[in-house]
Amino acid sequence: LWSFPYPDPEEEIELGDFGVLGAKDPDLTIVTYGNGTFYSSQAEKVLREKEGLKIKIVDLRWIAPIHWEALAKEVK
């Protein structure tokens, strides 16, 4: 769960953009940052397998700036 494909080195990630992993229509959304992304992936697996929940993980990638409108739309 620590590794996953990174964008091509030529592809830039804008400051404030975040990554979204998991379900499109989730029962629960986890908003996380840094090492919490790994732990959130572990929690997602347990909740999916044992509880049958659909989970979305939003990895902030940056602490600041945060695009609040985009984040609110993602967790709505």
Residue pairs with C-beta under 8 A, 6 or more apart in sequence:
1 38
1 41
1 42
1 45
2 38
4 21
7 13
13 61
15 62
15 65
16 62
16 64
16 65
16 66
16 67
17 61
17 62
17 67
18 58
18 59
18 60
18 61
18 62
18 67
18 70
18 71
18 74
19 37
19 58
19 59
19 61
20 56
20 57
20 58
20 59
20 74
21 41
21 44
21 56
21 57
21 59
22 44
22 54
22 55
22 56
22 57
23 54
23 55
23 56
24 56
25 54
26 53
26 54
26 55
26 56
27 53
27 54
27 55
28 47
28 53
28 54
28 55
28 56
29 55
29 56
29 57
29 58
29 74
29 75
30 40
30 43
30 44
30 55
30 56
30 57
30 58
31 58
31 60
31 71
31 75
32 39
32 40
32 57
32 58
32 59
32 60
33 59
33 60
33 61
33 63
37 57
37 59
40 57
40 59
41 57
43 55
44 55
44 57
47 53
47 55
48 54
48 55
56 74
58 71
58 74
58 75
60 66
60 71
